[in-house]
Every structure is written in C-alpha cells, then in structure tokens.
C-alpha cells in the first residue's frame, strides 16, 4: 500500500465519519482515541484491523512500537515500510483541526505531500 492509497483511505474515512474519535480519559474529560466509545475511529485507527487492535494502543502515537506494529500488520507491510511521519501528520489533522476544516487541511496535506487530493 503506497502513500496515496493510505491518504485516500484516511481521507475517505474521516470525511464519511465527520467527527473525531474520542473516549473518556481519567479526569481530563475526553481525548482522541484509535477506537472511540461510539465506534468512531481516528486517522490511524481506521488503518488498524480489528484483529490487531487492542485497548492497550490507546494513549500511544504511531511512533510507539505497539501501534507501529499494529499498523504494519494491518496494512500487510514490513514495519520499515510504515510511513510514521506521514501518519503522524494525518493523525494531527484528526486530533487538532476542527472537523469543519478537515476537507481543507486534508487537501493542503495532499498537495504538500505531492498526492492527488
């Protein structure tokens, strides 16, 4: 799976879902989650197949070995082929951009990365 394929999958998922994936976190209220309590999935969460997902992934980012491994297994690629910074940047759009601005942020991201928006 190449970067365009990953981008298309994440973009389509986020645009169809239309909301952040969040779950309650201790005393801090809600925070972004790979799998939200309502079945929502974040930008990286949508790339993790159910059989490789574990609640232990929550609270870790793509740079953590367990998340990185789950993504690699889900995509059917070697761990060295997982584009960490690319996925981190997509996750950042999900986590830190208002949902109404996702189309613009995703478009800008695609152009910056040399992809088809």
C-alpha positions as CSV (number, residue, x, y, z in Angstrom):
1,X,0.0,0.0,0.0
2,X,1.5,3.3,-1.0
3,X,1.1,6.8,0.5
4,X,-1.7,7.7,-2.0
5,X,-3.6,4.6,-1.0
6,X,-3.2,5.4,2.7
7,X,-4.1,9.0,2.2
8,X,-7.3,8.1,0.2
9,X,-8.3,5.5,2.9
10,X,-7.8,8.0,5.7
11,X,-9.4,10.9,3.9
12,X,-12.5,8.9,2.9
13,X,-12.8,7.5,6.4
14,X,-12.6,10.9,8.1
15,X,-14.9,12.6,5.6
16,X,-17.6,9.9,5.9
17,X,-17.3,9.7,9.7
18,X,-17.4,13.5,10.0
19,X,-16.4,13.6,13.7
20,X,-13.5,13.0,15.9
21,X,-13.0,9.6,17.6
22,X,-12.9,10.3,21.3
23,X,-13.1,8.4,24.5
24,X,-13.2,9.4,28.2
25,X,-9.7,9.7,29.8
26,X,-9.4,9.7,33.6
27,X,-10.1,13.2,35.0
28,X,-9.2,15.1,31.7
29,X,-12.6,14.6,30.1
30,X,-12.3,13.3,26.5
31,X,-9.3,12.7,24.3
32,X,-8.8,11.4,20.8
33,X,-8.8,7.6,20.5
34,X,-8.0,4.9,17.9
35,X,-11.4,3.5,18.7
36,X,-14.0,5.7,20.3
37,X,-16.7,4.5,22.6
38,X,-19.3,5.1,19.8
39,X,-17.4,3.1,17.2
40,X,-15.6,6.0,15.7
41,X,-12.0,5.6,14.6
42,X,-9.3,8.2,14.2
43,X,-7.0,8.7,11.2
44,X,-4.6,6.0,12.3
45,X,-7.2,3.9,14.0
46,X,-9.0,3.3,10.7
47,X,-5.9,1.7,9.4
48,X,-5.7,-0.9,12.2
49,X,-7.7,-4.0,11.5
50,X,-9.8,-5.3,14.4
51,X,-7.7,-8.4,14.9
52,X,-4.6,-6.2,15.6
53,X,-6.4,-3.6,17.7
54,X,-6.1,-3.6,21.5
55,X,-7.2,-1.0,24.0
56,X,-3.5,-1.1,25.1
57,X,-2.8,1.0,22.0
58,X,-4.8,3.9,23.4
59,X,-2.7,6.8,24.6
60,X,0.2,6.0,22.3
61,X,1.1,7.5,19.0
62,X,2.3,6.0,15.7
63,X,5.9,6.3,16.9
64,X,5.3,3.7,19.7
65,X,6.3,0.2,18.7
66,X,3.0,-1.4,19.5
67,X,1.0,1.0,17.4
68,X,3.6,0.9,14.6
69,X,3.4,-2.9,14.6
70,X,-0.4,-3.0,14.6
71,X,-0.5,-0.7,11.6
72,X,2.2,-2.7,9.7
73,X,0.3,-6.0,10.3
74,X,-3.0,-4.4,9.3
75,X,-1.6,-3.0,6.1
76,X,0.3,-6.2,5.3
77,X,3.7,-4.4,5.1
78,X,7.0,-4.7,6.8
79,X,7.4,-2.4,9.8
80,X,10.1,-0.5,7.9
81,X,7.5,0.5,5.3
82,X,5.1,2.2,7.7
83,X,5.4,6.0,6.9
84,X,5.5,7.2,10.5
85,X,5.8,11.0,10.0
86,X,3.1,10.8,7.2
87,X,0.7,9.0,9.6
88,X,1.6,11.3,12.5
89,X,0.7,14.3,10.3
90,X,-2.6,12.7,9.3
91,X,-3.3,12.0,13.0
92,X,-2.6,15.6,13.8
93,X,-5.3,16.7,11.4
94,X,-7.8,14.5,13.1
95,X,-6.7,15.5,16.6
96,X,-6.1,19.2,16.2
97,X,-8.2,20.5,13.4
98,X,-11.9,21.3,13.7
99,X,-14.0,18.8,11.7
100,X,-15.4,21.6,9.5
101,X,-11.8,22.3,8.4
102,X,-10.8,18.7,7.6
103,X,-11.5,19.0,3.9
104,X,-9.1,22.0,3.6
105,X,-6.5,20.5,5.9
106,X,-6.6,17.2,4.0
107,X,-6.4,18.9,0.7
108,X,-3.4,21.0,1.8
109,X,-1.7,17.9,3.2
110,X,-2.2,16.1,-0.1
111,X,-0.7,18.9,-2.1
112,X,2.2,19.3,0.2
113,X,2.9,15.5,0.0
114,X,2.6,15.5,-3.8
115,X,-0.6,13.4,-3.8
116,X,-3.9,13.7,-5.6
117,X,-6.3,15.4,-3.2
